[in-house]
Amino acid sequence: MADRSAEPIMAEASTKQMGSQQLLCPFDLQVWTLDRMLNFEITDDPDYEGLELQVFDDPTHGRGMAVLLRRRSDGHIDIYRQPGLTLDPEMAQVGGELGEWRETAIDPARFDISPDGIDVDVRLTDMAGRVIEVRIDDRDGRRRHRGTLLAPVGAVVDDPASLPLFMMGGCDLVRRSGPVCDLRIDGRPLATGRLPGGRLHRRRLIKYTADPMVVICNQAHDGPPATIDPRAPGEVELAPRSGGIAALRARSGGHRARLELAPALPDVARLRPGMTVEGTWQLGIDDNPAVVGGFWTIYRQQDRVELVLDLVQGWRPSGLPLLMTAVTKVAPVFRTWPATYRWSATVTLGDRPTQVSRWKRKSVQRDQSYQRLTTSRSR
């Protein structure tokens, strides 16, 4: 989960700009960034099944920490944020539905990442008056080998508001060799999920990332579709010959994303009635040109245009540390969860076009490989 640090790459054009030259664009692409993040699953608490720390340090959000607690009863996420942070509750929709949204004192609120580990000291009181404490120090003088992991956030969302690709750059697991790991609620120690072979790998199932970012593709929409001016398309790439949408770009905080369509998506408003066009698409992030991908279809029936993005290609891990490589192989959910998503949209043409679009899960069945591996819920 993360708050947006950049506006959507397209906005509705002004009335003066509207005209025959305007191009309807049914897609949107955004990059959201934060500074640091840590999370873990809780296996023995009656109220919470997961905790996440997020740290922000930028002009858009301000400087401070947010603590996210996932309820065991309904999966909703309670978010506690320090005063002064400028955050949007919509951030919770990346990982699940929002529960409580509160500004509160978090003191101490230390979360430092160094080459040899992390130093965390966090304390707050939840809405029920329970004291939440997280104290971790796994620094041992040995430089860490970290990787970039695509978190299976979408695997636990039944009614997705978007396609959320949460890239955990500089990701590692907390070492058992550190001097302190003390997690408590109201003074009672908490148990977390575990990876098999702990005596060999000496890791705790507490994940942290020094460079997290989220790519948000096609948020659920109900209203006028976005429009662009072909003479100044901004972050939209148009095909030179057809004038259709060949790609969308977004960037923030040194990260970039690109949604590419082949062939280019034709002008929605000028598609002939009864005509169907098909193609492929891929979504690249930073130096990886195809993190996920699939097929697209557009079909017009009278004044209604139906679009579908079907996701069939999941993430292909590479360059990970040995333990993360093993986990993503034993738990296929890391690689396969994106392919459980399909996006569809209906654009109704006319003087004032409208668009209704949603992501849906293709199946109600969930991949249980991560739960079986760690005896904890996927997050």
Secondary structure, 3 states (H helix, E strand, C coil): CCCCCCCCCCCCCCCCCCCCCCEEECCCEEEEECCEEEEEEECCCCCEEEEEEEEEEECCCEEEEEEEEEECCCCCEEEEECCCCCCCHHHHHHCCCEEEEEECCCCCEEEEEECCEEEEEEEEECCCCCEEEEEEECCCCCCCCCEEEEECHHHHCCCCCCEEEEEEEEEEEEECCCCEEEEEECCEECCECCCCCHHHHCEEEEEEEEEEEEEEECCCEEECCEEEECCECCCEEECCCCCCEEEEEEEECCEEEEEEEEEEECCHHHCCCCCEEEEEEEEEECCEEEEEEEEEEEEEECCEEEEEEEEEECCCCCCCCHHHHHHHHHCCHHHHHHHHEEEEEEEECCCCCEEEEEEEECCCCCCCHHHHHHCCCCC
